[in-house]
Every structure is written in structure tokens, then in C-alpha cells.
Amino acid sequence: MNATLALAALTTLALIAMTLRRVPEGQAWTVHRFGRYVRTLQPGRHAVWPVVDRIAQHVPLTGHHIEVPARAFGGDRASADLYYQILDPLQTGDGLETVDEMVLRQADDALSSVVRELTPQPRDDDPGLADALKAELNRRLGGKGLRVIRCALHANA
């Protein structure tokens, strides 16, 4: 009887320990249930269903850097470095799992449209182009809870 009671108590404590999760500051975690995205956990303490829910991704909210090949400049002649952060992980939702790819697609599209709007022949190192690209990306990504904090264009030799 005592062994059964002790086993039940240990099982209950183990389930409680598996239920409670603490997301560190500066991160967001995505939760999957049966292989599908169900929610995003922000920093703090949260409860998840043991065995049913699985933490799929640990995503940092700051310090994201991607390199964008600037095809709008003619292939390998230029590239862009983008630094961005996730302001609202709940707004980004399941996009957190592929956030770099989402920003890269938006940057490629934005670069093409910005180059067409500015001048017929923009220079690769034009600071106005970098500012225009940053502004256009922030316009496109603002609704997804993201913000580009720095954009630099580089001419490739």
C-alpha cells in the first residue's frame, strides 16, 4: 500500500514537473501538438500538456542576421546584410519557425521594388538605397511583429 502511494505521488510530481516550462528572457518557444503548431510561448512560466505538447523551436528574439544576394543589381555584383529582431513573437506566430526564410523572401522582393522606384541605375553602395530598403522592409514586416534594425549594402568585386 505504501509503495503504491509513493509511486502515485512520484508519478504526479513527475507530470507536474513535465507540465511547467520556463522560457528564458530574450527567447520565444513554439509548441506543437501532434506535429502541428498550436501556440508561441513568450518569456516566463507556462504550462504545457505533457506527452501531447512538444517544444518545437527555441527562437532568440534579438540578434538575427541574414545575407541577401541582391539579384536586382545583376546577380553577384552586390549583397545586403540585414539585422532584425522579433518584437512580438505572438504576432509572428508559426512564422517563427522559418523567420529567416520569410525575411529573406521579403527582402528580395523589397529590394527589387526599391531599386525600380529610386533611379534607373542605383549605385551598389548608395546609403539612400539601404535606408529605403530598411524602410520598405519595416513596412512589410511590421505586421508580422518584426523590425529591421540595420541594413547595409555591399558591392562585390
LOZA-172294 format. One record per residue (C-alpha): x, y, z; residue in one letter. Coordinates in pm, 1 decimal. Each point is the difference from the previous one (the first is absolute). Example, Ala and Ser with C-alpha at 12.3 -4.5 7.8 and 13.67 -1.06 7.14 Angstrom:
<rs>
[[1230.0 -450.0 780.0] 'A']
[[137.0 344.0 -66.0] 'S']
</rs>
This chain:
<rs>
[[0.0 0.0 0.0] 'M']
[[276.8 246.4 94.3] 'N']
[[197.7 -88.2 -312.3] 'A']
[[-305.5 58.4 -218.7] 'T']
[[-67.2 334.2 167.9] 'L']
[[364.4 103.4 -40.1] 'A']
[[-4.0 -100.4 -367.3] 'L']
[[-319.1 200.0 -58.7] 'A']
[[151.5 304.4 172.8] 'A']
[[320.3 -25.6 -206.4] 'L']
[[-199.2 -35.5 -321.4] 'T']
[[-208.8 305.0 88.5] 'T']
[[312.4 205.3 78.7] 'L']
[[164.7 -111.3 -324.7] 'A']
[[-306.8 104.4 -203.0] 'L']
[[-7.3 338.9 173.6] 'I']
[[371.1 46.8 -71.3] 'A']
[[-56.7 -88.2 -366.7] 'M']
[[-293.9 240.4 -19.3] 'T']
[[177.7 314.3 121.1] 'L']
[[244.7 168.2 -238.8] 'R']
[[201.7 317.1 43.3] 'R']
[[88.0 193.9 -314.6] 'V']
[[313.6 213.4 57.4] 'P']
[[5.9 375.7 -70.7] 'E']
[[85.3 82.3 -360.2] 'G']
[[-150.8 -320.6 -139.5] 'Q']
[[-331.3 -132.0 -125.8] 'A']
[[-92.7 -365.5 -34.6] 'W']
[[-243.4 -154.8 -242.7] 'T']
[[-224.3 -281.6 120.5] 'V']
[[-120.0 -281.5 -224.2] 'H']
[[-284.1 -236.6 77.4] 'R']
[[-3.0 -317.7 -206.0] 'F']
[[251.5 156.1 -238.7] 'G']
[[-189.6 324.7 -64.1] 'R']
[[70.2 348.8 129.6] 'Y']
[[-245.8 101.4 274.4] 'V']
[[154.1 298.9 180.0] 'R']
[[302.6 210.7 85.4] 'T']
[[135.8 28.5 352.1] 'L']
[[148.2 336.5 98.3] 'Q']
[[256.1 43.3 280.8] 'P']
[[-133.6 -114.5 336.2] 'G']
[[-162.3 -309.2 151.7] 'R']
[[-249.4 -203.9 -198.6] 'H']
[[-191.2 -325.2 22.6] 'A']
[[2.4 -250.6 -285.1] 'V']
[[-170.8 -335.8 -27.9] 'W']
[[257.2 -270.0 69.6] 'P']
[[42.1 -260.8 -272.8] 'V']
[[-255.3 178.3 -227.1] 'V']
[[183.1 333.6 -42.7] 'D']
[[357.4 26.5 -120.9] 'R']
[[231.7 301.4 0.8] 'I']
[[96.9 23.4 -366.0] 'A']
[[223.6 308.2 -29.3] 'Q']
[[199.2 222.6 232.9] 'H']
[[18.1 332.5 -185.0] 'V']
[[213.2 295.1 116.6] 'P']
[[-185.6 330.6 -21.9] 'L']
[[305.9 214.1 -78.5] 'T']
[[324.2 -39.5 -189.2] 'G']
[[-130.1 -130.3 -331.7] 'H']
[[226.5 54.0 -300.4] 'H']
[[-54.4 -109.1 -358.7] 'I']
[[185.7 64.0 -323.1] 'E']
[[-208.2 81.7 -304.5] 'V']
[[140.6 -47.5 -349.4] 'P']
[[-117.2 310.7 -186.1] 'A']
[[-120.5 -144.5 -328.1] 'R']
[[-153.6 336.4 -85.2] 'A']
[[352.3 132.0 -51.5] 'F']
[[84.9 -268.0 -251.4] 'G']
[[90.8 -319.1 180.6] 'G']
[[330.2 -3.6 185.5] 'D']
[[78.0 371.6 -18.8] 'R']
[[-144.1 84.2 342.7] 'A']
[[-134.8 -146.9 319.1] 'S']
[[-183.2 129.1 305.0] 'A']
[[42.8 -72.3 370.9] 'D']
[[-317.1 26.8 205.9] 'L']
[[-22.0 1.6 377.6] 'Y']
[[-345.0 -37.9 149.2] 'Y']
[[-179.2 -83.8 320.8] 'Q']
[[-329.0 -156.7 94.4] 'I']
[[-210.4 255.1 187.1] 'L']
[[-320.2 -201.1 42.2] 'D']
[[41.4 -377.7 -26.6] 'P']
[[-375.7 -53.9 40.0] 'L']
[[-62.3 210.8 -310.3] 'Q']
[[262.3 -197.5 -192.7] 'T']
[[-169.0 -326.0 105.9] 'G']
[[101.7 -314.2 -183.2] 'D']
[[219.4 216.4 -223.5] 'G']
[[256.7 -10.3 281.1] 'L']
[[111.9 -339.9 -117.8] 'E']
[[104.5 135.7 -340.2] 'T']
[[54.6 366.1 86.1] 'V']
[[334.4 32.8 -182.8] 'D']
[[-147.5 -138.2 -321.7] 'E']
[[-301.8 231.2 31.2] 'M']
[[224.1 306.9 44.8] 'V']
[[222.9 -111.8 -288.1] 'L']
[[-299.9 -31.7 -237.6] 'R']
[[-134.7 339.7 104.8] 'Q']
[[345.8 158.5 -34.7] 'A']
[[46.0 -138.9 -349.4] 'D']
[[-339.9 133.9 -109.4] 'D']
[[50.0 333.9 177.6] 'A']
[[344.1 50.2 -152.7] 'L']
[[-140.0 -47.1 -349.6] 'S']
[[-279.8 251.0 58.7] 'S']
[[226.3 256.8 171.7] 'V']
[[255.9 -12.4 -281.8] 'V']
[[-275.8 55.1 -259.9] 'R']
[[-141.9 297.4 193.2] 'E']
[[325.0 187.7 76.1] 'L']
[[205.1 40.6 -314.6] 'T']
[[60.4 -177.2 -328.4] 'P']
[[359.6 -88.0 101.6] 'Q']
[[49.2 3.8 380.1] 'P']
[[349.6 -37.1 139.4] 'R']
[[61.8 -313.0 208.1] 'D']
[[132.0 198.8 296.3] 'D']
[[-267.7 272.5 -5.2] 'D']
[[-97.3 75.0 365.0] 'P']
[[-337.3 128.6 -117.6] 'G']
[[-70.0 -340.5 -150.5] 'L']
[[83.2 -175.0 329.1] 'A']
[[-230.1 237.9 188.9] 'D']
[[-276.6 -46.9 -254.6] 'A']
[[38.0 -379.1 20.7] 'L']
[[-13.1 10.8 381.0] 'K']
[[-312.9 219.2 -4.4] 'A']
[[-173.3 -224.3 -255.3] 'E']
[[84.8 -314.7 196.9] 'L']
[[-127.4 153.4 323.5] 'N']
[[-322.4 90.9 -179.0] 'R']
[[-38.5 -357.5 -126.4] 'R']
[[109.8 -180.4 317.0] 'L']
[[-156.0 229.7 261.6] 'G']
[[-327.6 -189.7 -14.7] 'G']
[[185.4 -322.1 73.4] 'K']
[[159.1 129.6 321.8] 'G']
[[348.0 49.0 -152.7] 'L']
[[226.1 305.4 -35.1] 'R']
[[312.8 47.1 -211.0] 'V']
[[249.1 193.1 210.2] 'I']
[[288.8 23.5 -244.3] 'R']
[[43.5 -40.6 -373.1] 'C']
[[330.9 21.7 -184.0] 'A']
[[63.7 -44.6 -372.3] 'L']
[[336.6 -123.0 -124.7] 'H']
[[142.3 8.3 -350.9] 'A']
[[171.5 -327.9 -92.5] 'N']
[[306.0 12.2 -216.8] 'A']
</rs>
